[in-house]
Amino acid sequence: MAQPRVRSFFHQESFTFTHVVAEPDGAHCAIIDSVLDYDPKSGRTATIAADQVIGHVREQGLVVDWILETHPHADHLTAAPYLQAELGGRIAIGAGITRVQETFKAIFNLADEFATDGSQFDRRFADGDSFEIGAMTAAAWSTPGHTPSCLCYLVGDTVFVGDTIFMPDFGSARCDFPGGDPRLLYRSVRRLLALPPETRMFMCHDYGPEGREYRWETSVAEQRAGNRHLNDDVDEAAFVRLRGERDAELEMPALLLPAVQVNIRAGRFPPPEDNGVRYLKLPLNAV
């Protein structure tokens, strides 16, 4: 099985990895889970993280076919439109984005101009859809549980897991966002862990528990043997109980409200108001 080339970029502020996955011997690539820098104190954005990705793509002479989202993130804003303007490529996400859009359109009381059909994205992948990165065939797997729209991307011997699963010593993603479901997450992960043991797994996040160095790559074999929440000895009932107890202790992500408003629009900001300024909403006592 082909082994794509992967270059990963770590965004310290959001603990996010952006991956550039390229053909083994070609120039075509996809960018997965990009980050737009955002300062919640001032409301200002910057492109520091995205510019690092752009620099790598240009230095390597790569051609961007896709800008992929594993889900509408709650902990960072996507830089997808900026990357598309600079590098080209089509922006894609899972077909379940429509459910997330419907939920948050109500929460933010968005105007009729905001469509909930996923049309902000160039492609909405259904489970099992295949697509091309140059000469490589990739597949989108629906892996709901963290959100209804979560996808994992299989490219050769490699899978990009989004927030479906974390490094073995950190465990699993929370399931208490709207549309989250620990039972679905358990089944999604078991599907991933049925892949060949040597399959490489690339994380979307890592938090360096107990001070270890940040890591972004593991394997199916390592996860099955040692994931603290989802190893082969953990059944569905035990996971649902564990995840529920854990989620009850967690605070909401600091950037959930600004990030979701932008990410359900494929990274575009809300339209400007009559003074030319764009605004993000902060609903009180609603989330």
LUMBA-20948 format. One line per field, with one value per residue (C-alpha): residue number from 1; residue in one letter; y, z, x. Coordinates in Angstrom, 1 decimal, always signed. Each point is the difference from the previous one (the first is absolute). Layout:
# LUMBA-20948
seq	(NUM,...)
type	(a,...)
c2	(Y,...)
c3	(Z,...)
c1	(X,...)
This chain:
# LUMBA-20948
seq	(1,2,3,4,5,6,7,8,9,10,11,12,13,14,15,16,17,18,19,20,21,22,23,24,25,26,27,28,29,30,31,32,33,34,35,36,37,38,39,40,41,42,43,44,45,46,47,48,49,50,51,52,53,54,55,56,57,58,59,60,61,62,63,64,65,66,67,68,69,70,71,72,73,74,75,76,77,78,79,80,81,82,83,84,85,86,87,88,89,90,91,92,93,94,95,96,97,98,99,100,101,102,103,104,105,106,107,108,109,110,111,112,113,114,115,116,117,118,119,120,121,122,123,124,125,126,127,128,129,130,131,132,133,134,135,136,137,138,139,140,141,142,143,144,145,146,147,148,149,150,151,152,153,154,155,156,157,158,159,160,161,162,163,164,165,166,167,168,169,170,171,172,173,174,175,176,177,178,179,180,181,182,183,184,185,186,187,188,189,190,191,192,193,194,195,196,197,198,199,200,201,202,203,204,205,206,207,208,209,210,211,212,213,214,215,216,217,218,219,220,221,222,223,224,225,226,227,228,229,230,231,232,233,234,235,236,237,238,239,240,241,242,243,244,245,246,247,248,249,250,251,252,253,254,255,256,257,258,259,260,261,262,263,264,265,266,267,268,269,270,271,272,273,274,275,276,277,278,279,280,281,282,283,284,285,286,287)
type	(m,a,q,p,r,v,r,s,f,f,h,q,e,s,f,t,f,t,h,v,v,a,e,p,d,g,a,h,c,a,i,i,d,s,v,l,d,y,d,p,k,s,g,r,t,a,t,i,a,a,d,q,v,i,g,h,v,r,e,q,g,l,v,v,d,w,i,l,e,t,h,p,h,a,d,h,l,t,a,a,p,y,l,q,a,e,l,g,g,r,i,a,i,g,a,g,i,t,r,v,q,e,t,f,k,a,i,f,n,l,a,d,e,f,a,t,d,g,s,q,f,d,r,r,f,a,d,g,d,s,f,e,i,g,a,m,t,a,a,a,w,s,t,p,g,h,t,p,s,c,l,c,y,l,v,g,d,t,v,f,v,g,d,t,i,f,m,p,d,f,g,s,a,r,c,d,f,p,g,g,d,p,r,l,l,y,r,s,v,r,r,l,l,a,l,p,p,e,t,r,m,f,m,c,h,d,y,g,p,e,g,r,e,y,r,w,e,t,s,v,a,e,q,r,a,g,n,r,h,l,n,d,d,v,d,e,a,a,f,v,r,l,r,g,e,r,d,a,e,l,e,m,p,a,l,l,l,p,a,v,q,v,n,i,r,a,g,r,f,p,p,p,e,d,n,g,v,r,y,l,k,l,p,l,n,a,v)
c2	(+0.0,+3.4,+2.2,+3.6,+2.7,+1.9,+3.3,+1.1,+3.5,+0.6,+3.0,+0.4,+2.3,-2.5,-3.2,-0.7,-1.8,+1.0,-2.7,+0.3,-3.5,-0.4,-2.7,-2.2,+0.9,+2.9,+3.6,-0.1,+0.4,+0.7,+2.2,-1.4,+2.1,+3.4,+2.8,+3.7,+1.8,+1.8,+2.2,-0.2,+3.1,+2.3,-1.9,+0.3,-2.8,-0.8,-2.5,-1.0,-3.7,-0.1,+1.8,-2.7,-2.6,+2.2,+0.4,-3.8,-0.6,+2.6,-1.1,-3.6,+1.0,-1.7,+0.3,+0.2,-2.1,+0.1,+2.0,-2.5,+0.4,-3.0,+1.9,+3.6,+0.6,+1.5,+0.9,+1.9,+1.9,-1.6,+1.8,-1.8,+3.1,+1.7,-3.2,-0.4,+3.6,-0.5,-3.6,-1.1,-3.3,-1.0,+0.4,-3.2,-1.3,-2.8,+0.0,+0.2,+3.7,+0.8,-1.3,+2.1,+3.1,-0.5,-0.3,+3.1,+2.1,-0.2,+0.6,+3.1,+1.1,+0.4,+1.8,-1.6,+0.7,-2.9,-3.2,-3.3,-2.2,-0.1,+2.0,+2.1,-2.9,-1.2,-3.6,-1.8,-3.6,-2.8,-3.2,-2.0,+2.7,-0.2,+2.9,+0.6,+1.7,-0.1,-3.7,-1.1,-1.1,+1.1,-0.9,+1.9,-2.0,+1.4,-0.3,+1.8,+0.2,+3.1,+1.9,-1.3,+1.2,-1.6,-1.6,-2.0,+0.0,-3.1,+0.5,-3.0,-1.5,+3.1,+1.2,+3.6,-0.4,+3.6,+0.0,-3.6,-1.4,+1.5,-1.3,-3.2,+1.8,+2.6,-2.2,+1.3,+3.1,+1.5,-0.8,+2.7,+2.5,+0.3,-3.2,-1.8,-3.7,-2.2,-3.2,+1.3,+1.0,-3.4,-1.7,+2.5,-0.7,-3.8,+0.4,+1.8,-2.5,-2.8,+1.4,-1.9,+0.3,+1.9,+2.7,+3.4,+2.3,+3.8,+2.0,+3.4,+0.9,-0.9,+1.5,-1.6,-1.6,+0.0,+2.2,-2.4,+1.3,+0.6,-2.8,-0.3,-3.5,-3.4,-3.3,-2.2,-2.6,+2.6,+1.2,-3.4,-1.0,+3.1,+2.7,+0.8,+0.4,-2.2,-2.9,-3.5,-0.8,+2.9,-0.8,+2.4,+0.3,+0.6,+2.7,+1.7,+0.2,+1.2,+2.6,+1.3,+0.4,+1.7,+2.4,+1.1,+1.4,+2.0,+3.7,+1.2,+0.8,+3.6,+0.6,-2.0,+2.9,+1.9,-3.1,-1.7,+3.2,+0.2,-3.7,-0.8,+2.6,-1.9,+2.5,+3.1,+2.9,+1.1,+2.8,+3.5,+2.2,+3.5,+1.5,-2.4,-2.0,-3.8,-1.2,-3.3,-0.6,-1.0,-1.6,+0.3,-3.1,-2.0,-2.5)
c3	(+0.0,-0.9,+2.8,-0.6,+1.1,+3.0,+1.4,+3.2,+1.6,+3.6,+1.2,+3.7,+0.9,-0.9,+0.2,-3.6,-2.7,-3.7,-2.4,-3.6,-1.6,-3.4,-2.6,+0.7,-3.3,-1.3,+0.7,+0.9,+3.6,+2.4,+3.1,+3.0,+2.9,-0.5,+2.7,-0.2,+2.9,+2.2,+3.0,+2.1,+2.0,-3.0,-2.6,-2.4,-2.4,-1.5,-2.5,+1.7,+0.2,-3.5,-1.5,+1.3,-1.9,-3.1,+0.2,+0.1,-2.9,-2.2,+1.1,-0.9,-3.3,+1.1,-1.7,+2.4,-1.1,+3.3,+3.2,+2.3,+3.3,+2.3,+1.7,+0.9,+2.8,+3.3,+1.1,-2.9,-3.1,-3.4,-2.5,-2.9,-2.1,+0.4,-1.1,-2.9,-1.1,+0.2,-1.2,-1.7,+0.8,+1.0,+3.6,+1.3,+3.1,+1.0,-1.2,+3.7,+0.0,-0.8,+3.5,+1.7,-2.1,+0.9,+3.7,+0.2,-2.4,+2.7,+2.9,-1.7,-1.6,-3.3,-2.8,-3.0,-2.0,+1.8,-1.8,+1.9,-3.1,+0.2,-3.2,+1.6,-0.7,-3.4,+0.9,+2.7,+0.4,+0.8,+1.7,-2.3,-2.7,-1.8,-1.5,-1.6,+1.2,-3.2,-0.8,+3.5,+0.9,+3.4,+1.9,+2.4,+2.9,+2.1,+3.7,+2.0,+3.8,+0.7,-2.4,-2.6,-2.9,+1.0,-2.7,-0.2,-3.2,-1.2,-2.3,-0.8,+3.2,+2.0,+1.7,+1.2,+3.0,+1.0,+3.5,-0.2,+2.1,+1.6,+0.9,+2.2,+3.2,-0.5,-1.2,-1.8,-1.0,+2.0,-1.1,+1.8,-2.9,-1.8,-2.0,+1.9,+1.0,+1.8,-1.4,-3.5,+0.8,+1.4,-3.2,-2.2,+1.8,-0.2,-3.7,-0.2,+2.2,-2.4,-2.5,-0.4,+3.2,-1.8,-1.3,+0.9,+2.0,-0.1,+2.8,-0.2,+3.5,+2.8,+3.4,+1.3,+3.2,+3.0,-1.9,-2.8,-3.4,-2.4,-2.4,-3.0,-1.4,+1.3,-1.4,+0.1,+1.9,+2.6,+0.5,+0.4,+2.6,+2.0,-0.5,+3.5,-1.1,-3.0,+0.1,-0.9,+3.6,+0.2,-1.0,-1.1,+3.3,+1.9,-2.5,+0.1,+3.8,+0.0,-2.6,+1.8,+3.2,-1.7,-2.0,+3.1,+1.3,-3.1,-0.7,-3.4,-2.4,+0.3,-3.7,-0.6,-0.6,-2.5,-1.6,-0.8,-1.5,-2.5,-0.6,-0.9,-2.8,-1.3,+1.7,-1.4,+2.3,+0.4,-2.5,+1.0,+1.6,-1.3,+1.5,-1.9,+3.1,+0.4,+3.4,+1.8,+2.5,+3.6,+1.1,+3.7,+2.0,-3.2,-0.2)
c1	(+0.0,+1.3,+1.5,-0.8,+2.4,-1.3,+1.3,-1.6,-0.2,-0.8,-2.0,+1.0,-2.8,-2.8,+2.1,-1.0,+1.9,-0.4,+1.1,+1.1,-0.3,+1.6,+0.5,+3.0,+1.7,-2.1,-0.9,-3.7,-1.1,-2.8,+0.0,-1.9,-1.3,+1.6,+0.1,-0.7,+1.6,-2.6,+0.4,-3.2,+1.0,+0.1,-2.0,+2.9,+1.1,+3.4,+1.4,+3.2,-0.8,-1.5,+3.0,+2.3,-2.1,+0.0,+3.8,+0.4,-2.3,+1.8,+3.5,-0.8,-1.8,-3.2,-3.4,-2.9,-3.0,-2.0,-0.3,-1.7,-1.8,-0.5,-2.9,-1.0,+2.5,-0.9,+3.5,+1.4,-1.1,+0.8,+2.2,-1.6,-1.1,+3.4,+1.8,-2.3,+0.6,+3.7,+0.4,-3.2,-1.7,-3.6,-1.3,-1.7,-1.6,-2.5,-3.6,-1.1,+1.0,-3.6,-1.1,+2.6,-1.0,-3.7,+0.8,+2.3,-2.2,-2.6,+2.4,+1.5,-3.3,+1.7,-1.8,-1.6,+3.2,+1.6,-0.9,+0.0,+0.6,+3.8,+0.3,+2.7,+2.3,+1.2,-0.6,-1.9,+1.2,-2.4,+1.3,+2.2,+0.4,+3.3,+2.0,+3.3,+3.2,+1.9,+0.5,-1.0,-3.5,-1.2,-3.2,-2.2,-1.4,-2.8,+1.0,-2.7,-0.1,+2.1,-2.2,-2.6,+2.3,+3.3,+2.0,+3.3,+2.0,+1.7,+2.9,+2.2,+1.2,-0.9,-3.1,-0.6,-2.3,-1.1,-1.4,-1.3,+2.9,+3.1,+3.5,-0.3,+0.9,-2.7,-2.8,-3.1,-2.0,-2.8,-3.5,-2.1,-0.2,-3.4,-0.5,+2.8,-0.5,+2.5,-1.6,+0.6,+3.5,+0.8,-1.3,+1.9,+3.2,-0.5,-0.4,+3.3,+1.8,-1.1,+2.5,+3.3,+2.1,+2.8,-2.3,+1.4,-2.3,+0.5,-1.6,-1.7,+0.9,+2.4,+0.4,+3.2,-1.4,+2.3,+2.5,+1.0,+1.0,-2.9,-0.7,-2.1,+0.5,-0.8,-1.3,-3.1,+2.0,+1.2,-3.6,-1.5,+2.6,+0.2,-2.6,-1.2,-3.6,-0.4,+2.4,-1.2,-1.0,-2.5,-3.5,-2.7,-1.8,+3.2,+1.0,-3.4,+0.2,+3.6,-0.6,-3.1,+1.9,+2.9,-2.2,-1.9,+3.3,+1.1,-0.4,-1.1,+2.9,+1.0,-0.5,-3.2,-2.3,+2.2,+1.4,-3.3,-1.5,+2.9,+0.5,-3.6,+0.5,+3.1,+2.2,-1.6,-1.0,-3.6,-1.0,+0.9,-2.7,-0.9,+3.2,+2.2,+1.0,-0.5,-1.2,-0.1,-2.9,+0.3,-3.3,-0.7,-1.1,-0.6,+2.8)
